[in-house]
Amino acid sequence: MRLARIVNDVKPLAWNAPGMFKLESLSTKEHQYGADPSAEQLEGPSGTEMPRSGLSSQRDEARAISSHPSQPAQAGSSLQPEMGSLQSQFQVFDDISAPSGSRLNQSATSGAARSPIVDSISPNATTGRTPASESTYNKASVGQSQRERYMSSESVSQRSEKEEFQDIFSELTTGSEHELAFLSRHFTEIIAPWLDLSDSTKFFSVYVPIRAINSPSLKYAIAALAAKQLGRVKGNKLSAGGGMFTSSATTEMYPNAAETDWFLKAANYYYMAASDMNNSSSFGYSAHSSAVLESPIEIVSRWLKVSVLQGGTRDPSNGGKFLRKTEEILATAVLLIFYKLLDADGDQWPTHLTGIRGVFETLMSVDQLNLTAFTHGIRACFWNLARQDYLGSYFTRCPTHFDPTNLPMWRAAGISIDENEKFQISLYGSSNLSQEDQAANGICWLVSKVINFLAESKQSQIAQWTGSPSNRPAGNQESPGSADQSASTWLDLCFDFQTWFERVPETFRPCVRIDHPRDFSHPSENIRLPFPEVFFSLSTCAATMQHYHFGRIALLINQPEDVVSAPSTAFDRLQGYREVTKEVEYRTREACGIALGRPQGDVRVHMVPVLLALGQCLETPDEHQIILNLLRGVEAELGWATEYIVTKLEASWNR
């Protein structure tokens, strides 16, 4: 009864808004975030209808009640009184609601049934793991213990009623002006720097939020990724500004953020982003709701092919519009891919990136565009996908989707590669990239070559073990030519890495370094940590140097047998193993030191596969524990899934 009374009290807030089911054009309204995305039929920017979010009609009604402005005459009034009234009505549920990580699953068995499509895009739908909010690393909190004590004295029916209300409350504000503003700001301050790691002009931090004003799919993709990340960190928002004595802005605050079902909101926004993206690629034809199950890259690929076939690039005056639209739809795809990668196992990463090669090859093949260099937005999307490409391929030891030998595409992405296939850092490049960005992207290309070298070596070994005729000459003898080529490729890669290191600017030197830092967790004892602490002024340089050591380690431990040199004795081989071990230990310490320097989030989310490689090179329990703490810290503070890496490392250490 109390639940029904409160919901009835909330209804008058928005029912008297005329035309509430129409999604108004964002370009013609000052307050763009007031539209209702959960309406019976959402009208897209070109007049096409968007499918419903797939939730039950009861929740759609509740969300529609609250998400639209109450009166046209009050459109310019402050949002704070409205949010304050909502918060006061919901205040009784602040300390007694269920943990946010469990509501998504509990609502599936409650009275409001959920669509299979929403279930399919819900976090952990395929992985089967518990989210970061329920990990053992971050369970203890005062608020949780208070809720448990309070809830223990309540009946099951009372708790069920409040959990049901929390789901309804989570729906009430979905798509509201304040919520979208809050999520957009959270994305800009916390998540967008992850995507601008090697882009000093900050396409995702600066341009994408502005483009989202007039692009519903981009706006909802931002909200989906931000909401899912908030769900994985239990609603705890890291401070970007760091203000200690000033009050927070309204767009930095969200009522009951720790109790909000962010996972449910993320699934809703993902569906709306994918639906609008699919409608845009259908060119006026109504898209079926099952299209949301398509990969974002598949939607981009279809849109590109249809645009080229329909002659959208033939008119020179439309070239700029086409490239701008390409930037927006590619950026939307990148955000939705990161939405998937946020809690995906490493083995699943390459699956989410399937098709990225064809998209950029299609762009390069459009004669009317004559693309010798990607635009700013296309280039930023390319490097984000390329970085996740080689990191994901490292998990599976499979070739990368992007071909490192396709030099025109990598040159179009902004790096300088000469006719001898050697990377160079130019002082004034045609791509307008800074030297730091060029060096960072150059390492991305070099590590991609290393990963493909490892994949070829693995395939060669498997073929040799299985006796595949395609890898053996006549007479069933091993081919010395293939071994020579492998050794030559390995030597060339080692030379390329060394040349890169000698040519990087001085900004790639750390500004702070302590070789033997003291362990302050034991203040009474003079205990030193086994790794140094290294800090760089620029996040780009910190991540790049960490991935540089990662590539060198991968080469060292996969050195092929050198059949070109003279036969060696057993002592020579033993001495060679010792030298390799010593260099691997050095580079492992350096890469761990960068991680222990506590860099920014954009460095930490990209070092998860690197920590897997480092952990496999370490031996002592103390070193193992440091790696585990680093991994669990990434998941607890940033929301990026690391439990898969922890499980894999613990299994390898216990063998």
C-alpha positions as CSV (number, residue, x, y, z in Angstrom):
1,M,0.0,0.0,0.0
2,R,2.8,2.4,0.8
3,L,4.4,1.6,-2.6
4,A,1.1,2.4,-4.4
5,R,0.7,5.6,-2.4
6,I,4.1,6.9,-3.3
7,V,3.8,6.1,-6.9
8,N,0.4,7.8,-7.1
9,D,2.0,10.8,-5.4
10,V,4.6,10.9,-8.2
11,K,2.2,10.7,-11.1
12,P,1.0,14.3,-11.1
13,L,4.6,15.4,-11.9
14,A,4.4,14.7,-15.6
15,W,1.0,13.5,-16.7
16,N,-0.2,16.9,-17.7
17,A,2.6,17.3,-20.4
18,P,1.0,17.4,-23.8
19,G,2.6,15.4,-26.6
20,M,4.8,13.6,-24.1
21,F,5.4,10.6,-26.4
22,K,7.2,12.6,-29.1
23,L,10.9,12.8,-29.1
24,E,11.5,16.4,-30.0
25,S,14.4,17.5,-32.3
26,L,17.4,18.2,-30.2
27,S,18.6,21.0,-32.5
28,T,15.5,23.1,-31.9
29,K,15.3,23.0,-28.2
30,E,17.5,24.6,-25.6
31,H,17.1,21.8,-23.0
32,Q,17.8,18.8,-25.2
33,Y,17.7,16.2,-22.5
34,G,14.0,16.6,-21.6
35,A,12.7,14.1,-24.2
36,D,11.1,10.8,-23.2
37,P,13.1,7.9,-24.7
38,S,10.8,5.2,-23.3
39,A,7.6,6.3,-25.1
40,E,5.3,4.0,-26.8
41,Q,6.9,4.9,-30.1
42,L,10.0,7.1,-30.2
43,E,10.3,9.3,-33.3
44,G,13.8,9.4,-34.7
45,P,15.5,12.4,-36.2
46,S,14.3,11.6,-39.7
47,G,10.7,10.8,-38.7
48,T,11.2,7.0,-38.4
49,E,9.8,5.3,-35.4
50,M,12.1,3.7,-32.8
51,P,11.1,0.4,-31.1
52,R,10.2,0.3,-27.5
53,S,12.9,-0.5,-24.9
54,G,11.5,-4.0,-24.4
55,L,10.4,-3.6,-20.7
56,S,7.0,-4.2,-19.3
57,S,4.2,-1.8,-20.0
58,Q,3.9,-1.0,-16.3
59,R,7.5,0.2,-16.1
60,D,7.1,2.0,-19.4
61,E,4.1,3.9,-17.9
62,A,6.0,4.7,-14.7
63,R,9.0,5.9,-16.6
64,A,6.9,8.0,-18.9
65,I,5.2,9.6,-15.9
66,S,8.4,10.9,-14.5
67,S,10.7,11.5,-17.4
68,H,8.9,14.3,-19.2
69,P,8.7,18.0,-18.1
70,S,5.5,18.7,-16.2
71,Q,4.4,21.9,-17.9
72,P,5.5,23.7,-21.1
73,A,5.5,27.0,-19.2
74,Q,7.9,25.5,-16.6
75,A,10.4,24.3,-19.2
76,G,12.9,27.0,-18.3
77,S,12.6,26.6,-14.6
78,S,15.3,25.0,-12.5
79,L,15.5,21.2,-12.3
80,Q,16.6,21.2,-8.7
81,P,13.2,21.7,-7.0
82,E,11.7,18.8,-9.1
83,M,14.6,16.5,-8.2
84,G,14.4,17.6,-4.6
85,S,10.7,16.7,-4.4
86,L,11.4,13.3,-5.9
87,Q,14.3,12.7,-3.6
88,S,12.2,13.6,-0.5
89,Q,9.6,11.1,-1.5
90,F,12.1,8.4,-2.1
91,Q,14.2,9.2,1.0
92,V,12.6,6.5,3.0
93,F,14.2,3.9,0.8
94,D,17.7,5.2,1.1
95,D,19.1,2.8,3.6
96,I,16.8,-0.2,3.2
97,S,17.0,-1.1,-0.5
98,A,18.6,-4.3,-1.8
99,P,22.3,-4.2,-3.0
100,S,22.4,-2.8,-6.5
101,G,24.2,-5.7,-8.0
102,S,21.3,-8.1,-7.1
103,R,18.4,-6.0,-8.3
104,L,18.8,-6.8,-12.0
105,N,18.4,-10.5,-11.4
106,Q,15.7,-10.2,-8.8
107,S,13.5,-8.1,-11.0
108,A,13.5,-10.9,-13.5
109,T,11.4,-13.0,-11.1
110,S,9.2,-10.1,-9.9
111,G,5.9,-9.0,-11.3
112,A,7.4,-6.9,-14.1
113,A,8.8,-9.3,-16.7
114,R,11.7,-8.2,-18.8
115,S,12.3,-8.6,-22.6
116,P,14.7,-11.2,-23.8
117,I,16.5,-8.5,-25.8
118,V,17.2,-6.5,-22.6
119,D,18.4,-9.7,-20.9
120,S,20.7,-10.3,-23.8
121,I,22.4,-7.0,-23.4
122,S,22.4,-6.9,-19.7
123,P,25.8,-7.1,-18.0
124,N,27.1,-10.5,-17.3
125,A,24.4,-12.1,-19.4
126,T,26.9,-14.3,-21.2
127,T,29.9,-14.4,-18.8
128,G,28.0,-15.7,-15.8
129,R,30.2,-13.8,-13.4
130,T,29.1,-11.5,-10.6
131,P,29.6,-7.8,-11.3
132,A,32.4,-5.8,-9.6
133,S,29.9,-4.5,-7.1
134,E,29.7,-8.0,-5.6
135,S,33.4,-8.9,-5.8
136,T,35.2,-9.8,-2.5
137,Y,37.6,-7.0,-3.0
138,N,35.1,-4.2,-2.3
139,K,32.4,-5.8,-0.2
140,A,33.0,-4.3,3.2
141,S,31.2,-1.0,3.7
142,V,29.4,0.7,6.6
143,G,26.3,1.4,4.5
144,Q,25.9,-2.2,3.5
145,S,26.2,-3.5,7.1
146,Q,23.6,-1.0,8.2
147,R,21.2,-2.1,5.5
148,E,21.7,-5.8,6.4
149,R,20.9,-5.1,10.0
150,Y,17.8,-3.1,9.1
151,M,16.6,-5.6,6.5
152,S,17.1,-8.6,8.8
153,S,14.2,-7.3,11.0
154,E,11.8,-7.0,8.0
155,S,9.6,-9.5,6.5
156,V,10.2,-11.0,3.1
157,S,7.2,-9.3,1.7
158,Q,8.3,-5.9,2.8
159,R,11.7,-6.4,1.3
160,S,10.2,-7.6,-2.0
161,E,8.0,-4.5,-2.1
162,K,10.9,-2.2,-1.7
163,E,13.0,-4.0,-4.2
164,E,10.1,-3.7,-6.6
165,F,9.9,0.0,-5.9
166,Q,13.6,0.4,-6.5
167,D,13.1,-1.1,-10.0
168,I,10.3,1.3,-10.6
169,F,12.3,4.3,-9.3
170,S,15.2,3.3,-11.5
171,E,12.8,3.5,-14.5
172,L,11.2,6.8,-13.4
173,T,14.2,8.9,-14.1
174,T,15.5,7.0,-17.2
175,G,15.8,9.5,-20.0
176,S,15.2,12.6,-17.8
177,E,17.1,15.8,-18.4
178,H,19.0,15.5,-15.2
179,E,20.0,11.9,-15.6
180,L,21.3,12.3,-19.1
181,A,23.2,15.4,-18.1
182,F,24.7,13.5,-15.1
183,L,25.7,10.5,-17.3
184,S,27.1,12.7,-20.0
185,R,29.3,14.6,-17.6
186,H,30.4,11.4,-15.9
187,F,31.4,10.0,-19.3
188,T,33.3,13.2,-20.2
189,E,35.2,13.4,-17.0
190,I,35.9,9.7,-16.2
191,I,35.4,7.4,-19.2
192,A,36.3,9.6,-22.3
193,P,40.0,10.0,-21.2
194,W,40.2,6.2,-21.6
195,L,39.4,6.7,-25.3
196,D,41.7,9.7,-25.8
197,L,44.8,7.9,-24.6
198,S,46.7,8.7,-27.8
199,D,44.7,11.7,-29.0
200,S,45.9,14.9,-27.5
201,T,43.1,16.8,-29.3
202,K,40.6,14.7,-27.3
203,F,37.9,13.7,-29.8
204,F,35.9,11.6,-27.3
205,S,36.2,14.1,-24.4
206,V,35.5,17.2,-26.3
207,Y,33.7,16.6,-29.6
208,V,31.7,13.4,-29.0
209,P,29.6,15.0,-26.1
210,I,28.8,18.0,-28.4
211,R,27.9,15.8,-31.3
212,A,25.6,13.8,-29.0
213,I,23.3,16.8,-28.7
214,N,22.0,16.2,-32.1
215,S,22.7,12.5,-32.4
216,P,20.3,10.3,-30.3
217,S,22.3,7.1,-30.9
218,L,25.5,8.8,-29.7
219,K,23.7,10.3,-26.7
220,Y,22.3,7.0,-25.6
221,A,25.6,5.2,-26.2
222,I,27.3,7.6,-23.9
223,A,24.5,7.1,-21.3
224,A,24.7,3.3,-21.6
225,L,28.5,3.1,-21.1
226,A,28.5,5.6,-18.2
227,A,25.6,3.8,-16.5
228,K,27.2,0.4,-16.8
229,Q,30.5,1.7,-15.4
230,L,28.6,3.3,-12.5
231,G,26.9,0.0,-11.8
232,R,30.1,-1.9,-11.7
233,V,31.6,0.6,-9.2
234,K,28.4,0.6,-7.1
235,G,27.5,4.2,-8.0
236,N,30.8,5.6,-6.5
237,K,31.8,8.4,-8.8
238,L,35.5,9.3,-8.8
239,S,36.2,13.0,-8.4
240,A,37.6,14.5,-11.6
241,G,37.9,18.1,-10.4
242,G,39.0,17.3,-6.9
243,G,37.3,20.3,-5.2
244,M,37.7,20.0,-1.5
245,F,36.1,23.2,-0.3
246,T,33.5,23.9,-3.0
247,S,30.1,22.4,-3.3
248,S,29.4,20.0,-6.2
249,A,27.5,21.1,-9.2
250,T,24.0,19.8,-9.8
251,T,25.1,17.7,-12.8
252,E,27.7,16.0,-10.6
253,M,25.0,14.7,-8.2
254,Y,22.5,12.0,-8.5
255,P,19.9,11.1,-5.8
256,N,20.5,7.7,-4.3
257,A,23.3,6.9,-6.8
258,A,24.6,4.0,-4.7
259,E,21.1,2.4,-4.7
260,T,20.2,3.0,-8.3
261,D,19.9,0.0,-10.6
262,W,22.5,1.3,-13.1
263,F,22.7,-2.0,-14.9
264,L,19.0,-1.8,-15.8
265,K,19.5,1.8,-17.0
266,A,22.5,0.7,-19.0
267,A,20.6,-2.0,-20.7
268,N,17.8,0.4,-21.6
269,Y,20.2,3.0,-23.0
270,Y,22.1,0.3,-25.0
271,Y,18.9,-0.8,-26.6
272,M,17.9,2.8,-27.5
273,A,21.3,3.5,-28.9
274,A,21.4,0.3,-31.0
275,S,17.8,0.9,-32.2
276,D,18.5,4.4,-33.3
277,M,21.8,3.4,-34.9
278,N,20.0,0.6,-36.8
279,N,17.2,2.9,-37.9
280,S,19.9,5.4,-39.3
281,S,21.5,2.6,-41.3
282,S,18.1,1.4,-42.7
283,F,17.5,4.5,-44.7
284,G,13.8,4.9,-43.9
285,Y,12.9,1.3,-43.6
286,S,11.6,0.2,-40.3
287,A,14.1,-2.0,-38.5
288,H,13.0,-5.0,-36.5
289,S,13.7,-5.0,-32.8
290,S,16.0,-8.1,-33.1
291,A,18.5,-5.9,-35.0
292,V,19.7,-4.7,-31.6
293,L,21.4,-8.1,-31.2
294,E,23.6,-7.3,-34.2
295,S,27.2,-6.2,-33.5
296,P,27.6,-2.4,-33.7
297,I,30.3,-3.0,-36.3
298,E,27.9,-5.0,-38.4
299,I,25.5,-2.0,-38.4
300,V,28.3,0.4,-39.4
301,S,29.5,-1.9,-42.2
302,R,25.9,-2.2,-43.6
303,W,25.5,1.6,-43.4
304,L,28.8,2.2,-45.2
305,K,28.0,-0.3,-48.0
306,V,24.5,1.1,-48.6
307,S,25.7,4.7,-48.5
308,V,28.3,3.9,-51.2
309,L,25.8,2.0,-53.3
310,Q,23.3,4.8,-53.2
311,G,25.8,7.3,-54.3
312,G,26.0,9.2,-51.0
313,T,29.7,10.0,-51.7
314,R,29.5,10.9,-55.3
315,D,28.6,14.5,-54.9
316,P,31.7,16.4,-53.6
317,S,29.5,18.7,-51.6
318,N,28.2,15.7,-49.6
319,G,31.7,14.4,-48.9
320,G,32.0,16.4,-45.7
321,K,28.6,15.5,-44.5
322,F,29.3,11.8,-45.2
323,L,32.6,11.8,-43.3
324,R,31.0,13.7,-40.3
325,K,28.2,11.1,-40.2
326,T,30.8,8.3,-40.4
327,E,32.6,9.8,-37.4
328,E,29.4,9.8,-35.4
329,I,28.3,6.3,-36.2
330,L,31.8,4.9,-35.7
331,A,32.1,6.7,-32.3
332,T,28.7,5.2,-31.4
333,A,30.0,1.7,-32.3
334,V,33.2,2.3,-30.3
335,L,31.2,3.2,-27.2
336,L,28.9,0.2,-27.5
337,I,31.9,-2.1,-28.0
338,F,33.5,-0.7,-24.9
339,Y,30.2,-1.4,-23.2
340,K,30.6,-5.0,-24.1
341,L,34.3,-5.2,-23.2
342,L,33.8,-3.6,-19.8
343,D,32.9,-7.0,-18.3
344,A,33.8,-9.5,-21.0
345,D,36.4,-12.3,-20.5
346,G,39.6,-11.8,-22.5
347,D,38.8,-14.7,-24.8
348,Q,35.6,-12.9,-25.9
349,W,37.3,-9.6,-26.9
350,P,38.1,-10.6,-30.5
351,T,34.5,-11.7,-31.0
352,H,33.2,-8.2,-30.2
353,L,35.7,-6.7,-32.7
354,T,34.8,-8.9,-35.7
355,G,34.4,-6.8,-38.8
356,I,36.5,-3.8,-37.9
357,R,39.0,-4.5,-40.7
358,G,36.3,-4.5,-43.4
359,V,34.9,-1.1,-42.2
360,F,38.1,0.8,-42.6
361,E,39.0,-1.0,-45.8
362,T,35.7,0.1,-47.2
363,L,36.5,3.7,-46.3
364,M,39.8,3.4,-48.0
365,S,38.3,1.9,-51.1
366,V,35.8,4.8,-51.8
367,D,37.4,6.5,-54.7
368,Q,35.2,9.6,-54.5
369,L,36.6,10.3,-51.0
370,N,40.2,9.7,-52.0
371,L,41.1,9.1,-48.3
372,T,44.9,9.2,-47.8
373,A,44.4,10.4,-44.2
374,F,41.5,9.7,-41.9
375,T,39.6,12.6,-40.4
376,H,40.1,13.4,-36.7
377,G,37.1,11.3,-35.5
378,I,37.7,8.3,-37.8
379,R,41.4,8.3,-36.7
380,A,40.4,8.4,-33.0
381,C,38.0,5.5,-33.5
382,F,40.7,3.5,-35.4
383,W,43.3,3.7,-32.7
384,N,40.9,2.7,-30.0
385,L,39.8,-0.4,-31.9
386,A,43.4,-1.2,-32.9
387,R,44.6,-1.1,-29.3
388,Q,41.8,-3.4,-28.1
389,D,42.5,-5.6,-31.2
390,Y,46.0,-6.5,-30.2
391,L,45.2,-6.8,-26.5
392,G,42.3,-9.1,-27.2
393,S,44.4,-11.2,-29.7
394,Y,47.0,-11.6,-27.0
395,F,44.5,-13.5,-24.9
396,T,43.7,-16.0,-27.7
397,R,47.1,-16.0,-29.5
398,C,45.2,-15.4,-32.8
399,P,46.0,-12.9,-35.5
400,T,44.7,-9.4,-35.1
401,H,41.8,-8.2,-37.1
402,F,43.8,-5.3,-38.5
403,D,46.6,-6.4,-40.8
404,P,49.9,-4.8,-39.9
405,T,51.1,-5.2,-43.4
406,N,48.3,-3.0,-44.8
407,L,50.6,0.0,-44.7
408,P,48.3,2.5,-46.5
409,M,45.6,2.0,-43.8
410,W,48.1,2.6,-41.0
411,R,49.5,5.6,-42.7
412,A,46.0,7.0,-43.2
413,A,45.6,6.5,-39.4
414,G,48.4,9.0,-38.9
415,I,51.7,7.2,-38.4
416,S,54.8,7.6,-40.7
417,I,56.1,4.3,-42.2
418,D,58.8,4.6,-44.9
419,E,59.2,2.4,-48.0
420,N,61.3,0.0,-45.9
421,E,58.4,-0.6,-43.5
422,K,60.2,1.3,-40.7
423,F,58.3,3.5,-38.3
424,Q,59.4,7.1,-38.0
425,I,58.4,10.0,-35.7
426,S,58.1,13.2,-37.7
427,L,58.4,16.6,-36.2
428,Y,55.7,18.1,-38.4
429,G,53.6,15.3,-39.8
430,S,50.7,15.7,-42.2
431,S,48.4,14.0,-39.7
432,N,48.8,16.9,-37.2
433,L,49.6,14.4,-34.4
434,S,51.9,15.3,-31.6
435,Q,55.1,13.4,-31.2
436,E,53.7,11.7,-28.2
437,D,50.6,10.6,-30.1
438,Q,52.8,9.4,-33.0
439,A,55.0,7.4,-30.7
440,A,52.1,5.9,-28.8
441,N,50.4,4.8,-32.1
442,G,53.6,3.5,-33.4
443,I,53.9,1.2,-30.5
444,C,50.4,0.0,-31.2
445,W,51.4,-0.9,-34.7
446,L,54.7,-2.6,-33.5
447,V,52.9,-4.6,-30.8
448,S,50.3,-5.7,-33.4
449,K,53.2,-7.1,-35.5
450,V,54.5,-8.9,-32.4
451,I,51.1,-10.5,-31.7
452,N,50.8,-11.6,-35.3
453,F,54.3,-13.1,-35.1
454,L,53.3,-15.0,-32.0
455,A,50.1,-16.2,-33.8
456,E,52.1,-17.5,-36.8
457,S,54.6,-19.2,-34.5
458,K,51.7,-20.9,-32.7
459,Q,50.1,-22.1,-35.9
460,S,53.5,-23.4,-37.2
461,Q,54.0,-25.4,-34.0
462,I,50.5,-26.8,-34.2
463,A,51.0,-27.8,-37.8
464,Q,54.3,-29.4,-37.0
465,W,52.8,-31.4,-34.1
466,T,49.9,-32.6,-36.2
467,G,52.0,-33.3,-39.3
468,S,50.0,-30.8,-41.5
469,P,51.3,-31.2,-45.1
470,S,50.8,-27.5,-45.8
471,N,53.7,-26.7,-43.5
472,R,56.0,-29.5,-44.5
473,P,57.9,-30.0,-47.7
474,A,58.1,-33.2,-49.7
475,G,59.7,-36.1,-47.8
476,N,58.0,-35.0,-44.5
477,Q,61.0,-33.0,-43.4
478,E,61.0,-29.6,-41.6
479,S,61.5,-26.6,-43.8
480,P,64.7,-24.7,-42.9
481,G,63.4,-21.7,-44.9
482,S,60.5,-21.2,-42.6
483,A,62.7,-21.3,-39.6
484,D,65.1,-18.8,-41.2
485,Q,62.2,-16.5,-42.0
486,S,60.9,-16.7,-38.4
487,A,64.3,-15.8,-37.0
488,S,64.7,-13.0,-39.4
489,T,61.3,-11.6,-38.5
490,W,62.1,-11.8,-34.8
491,L,65.4,-9.9,-35.3
492,D,63.7,-7.2,-37.4
493,L,61.1,-6.7,-34.7
494,C,63.7,-6.4,-32.0
495,F,65.5,-3.8,-34.1
496,D,62.3,-1.9,-34.7
497,F,61.6,-1.7,-31.0
498,Q,65.1,-0.5,-30.2
499,T,64.9,2.1,-32.9
500,W,61.6,3.4,-31.6
501,F,63.0,3.7,-28.1
502,E,66.0,5.7,-29.3
503,R,63.8,8.2,-31.2
504,V,61.0,9.0,-28.7
505,P,61.0,12.6,-27.2
506,E,62.1,13.4,-23.7
507,T,58.6,13.3,-22.4
508,F,58.8,9.5,-22.3
509,R,61.2,9.8,-19.4
510,P,59.6,9.5,-16.0
511,C,59.6,12.6,-13.9
512,V,59.4,10.7,-10.6
513,R,61.1,7.4,-9.8
514,I,61.8,5.5,-6.5
515,D,63.8,2.3,-7.0
516,H,63.2,0.9,-3.6
517,P,60.0,2.4,-2.2
518,R,59.1,1.7,1.4
519,D,56.0,-0.4,2.2
520,F,54.0,2.0,4.4
521,S,51.4,-0.7,5.1
522,H,53.9,-1.9,7.8
523,P,55.1,1.4,9.3
524,S,56.9,-0.3,12.2
525,E,59.1,-2.4,9.9
526,N,61.5,-1.2,7.3
527,I,60.1,-3.3,4.4
528,R,60.8,-2.4,0.8
529,L,58.5,-3.2,-2.1
530,P,60.0,-5.6,-4.7
531,F,59.3,-3.1,-7.6
532,P,60.1,0.5,-8.2
533,E,57.5,3.3,-8.4
534,V,57.6,5.2,-11.7
535,F,55.4,8.2,-12.6
536,F,55.1,10.0,-15.9
537,S,53.8,13.5,-16.5
538,L,51.6,12.3,-19.4
539,S,49.3,9.4,-19.3
540,T,50.1,8.7,-23.0
541,C,53.8,8.2,-22.2
542,A,53.1,6.0,-19.2
543,A,50.8,3.6,-21.1
544,T,53.1,3.6,-24.1
545,M,56.2,2.7,-22.1
546,Q,54.3,0.0,-20.3
547,H,53.2,-1.5,-23.6
548,Y,56.7,-1.1,-25.0
549,H,58.1,-3.4,-22.2
550,F,55.1,-5.7,-22.8
551,G,56.1,-6.1,-26.5
552,R,59.8,-6.6,-25.6
553,I,58.9,-9.3,-23.1
554,A,56.7,-11.1,-25.6
555,L,59.6,-11.2,-28.1
556,L,62.1,-12.3,-25.5
557,I,60.2,-15.3,-24.3
558,N,59.2,-16.3,-27.8
559,Q,62.7,-16.2,-29.4
560,P,63.0,-18.7,-32.2
561,E,65.9,-21.1,-32.7
562,D,68.6,-19.2,-34.6
563,V,69.5,-21.7,-37.3
564,V,71.6,-19.0,-39.1
565,S,74.3,-18.8,-36.6
566,A,77.0,-21.4,-36.0
567,P,76.1,-24.4,-33.8
568,S,76.4,-23.6,-30.1
569,T,77.4,-25.6,-27.1
570,A,75.1,-26.4,-24.2
571,F,77.0,-23.8,-22.1
572,D,76.3,-21.1,-24.7
573,R,72.6,-21.9,-24.7
574,L,72.5,-21.8,-20.9
575,Q,74.2,-18.5,-20.9
576,G,71.7,-17.2,-23.5
577,Y,68.8,-18.3,-21.3
578,R,70.3,-16.4,-18.3
579,E,70.6,-13.2,-20.4
580,V,67.0,-13.6,-21.5
581,T,65.8,-14.2,-17.9
582,K,67.7,-11.1,-16.7
583,E,66.2,-8.9,-19.3
584,V,62.7,-10.3,-18.8
585,E,63.1,-9.6,-15.1
586,Y,64.2,-6.0,-15.7
587,R,61.3,-5.2,-18.1
588,T,58.8,-6.8,-15.8
589,R,60.0,-4.6,-12.9
590,E,59.8,-1.5,-15.1
591,A,56.2,-2.3,-16.3
592,C,55.1,-3.1,-12.7
593,G,56.7,0.1,-11.5
594,I,54.6,2.1,-13.9
595,A,51.5,0.3,-12.6
596,L,52.5,0.9,-8.9
597,G,53.0,4.6,-9.7
598,R,49.2,4.7,-9.7
599,P,48.7,6.4,-13.1
600,Q,45.4,7.8,-14.4
601,G,42.5,5.6,-15.3
602,D,43.2,5.7,-19.0
603,V,46.5,3.9,-18.3
604,R,45.1,1.4,-15.8
605,V,42.2,0.1,-17.9
606,H,44.6,-0.7,-20.8
607,M,47.1,-2.5,-18.6
608,V,44.9,-5.5,-17.7
609,P,46.3,-7.9,-20.4
610,V,49.8,-6.5,-19.7
611,L,49.4,-7.5,-16.0
612,L,48.5,-11.0,-17.1
613,A,51.8,-11.2,-19.0
614,L,53.8,-9.7,-16.1
615,G,52.2,-12.0,-13.6
616,Q,53.2,-15.1,-15.6
617,C,56.8,-13.9,-15.4
618,L,56.9,-13.4,-11.6
619,E,57.7,-16.1,-9.0
620,T,57.4,-15.0,-5.4
621,P,54.1,-14.9,-3.4
622,D,54.7,-11.2,-2.5
623,E,55.0,-10.3,-6.2
624,H,51.9,-12.3,-7.0
625,Q,49.9,-10.5,-4.4
626,I,51.0,-7.1,-5.8
627,I,49.7,-8.1,-9.2
628,L,46.4,-9.3,-7.8
629,N,46.0,-6.1,-5.8
630,L,46.6,-4.0,-9.0
631,L,44.1,-6.1,-10.9
632,R,41.4,-6.0,-8.3
633,G,42.0,-2.2,-7.8
634,V,41.2,-1.6,-11.5
635,E,37.9,-3.5,-11.2
636,A,36.9,-2.0,-7.9
637,E,37.7,1.7,-8.8
638,L,37.2,1.8,-12.5
639,G,34.7,-1.0,-13.2
640,W,36.8,-2.8,-15.8
641,A,36.5,-6.6,-15.3
642,T,39.7,-8.3,-14.1
643,E,38.4,-11.4,-12.3
644,Y,39.1,-13.4,-15.4
645,I,42.8,-12.5,-15.3
646,V,42.9,-13.2,-11.5
647,T,41.5,-16.6,-12.0
648,K,43.9,-17.4,-14.9
649,L,46.9,-16.2,-13.0
650,E,46.1,-18.1,-9.8
651,A,45.6,-21.3,-11.9
652,S,49.0,-20.8,-13.5
653,W,50.7,-20.1,-10.2
654,N,49.2,-23.2,-8.5
655,R,50.3,-25.7,-11.2
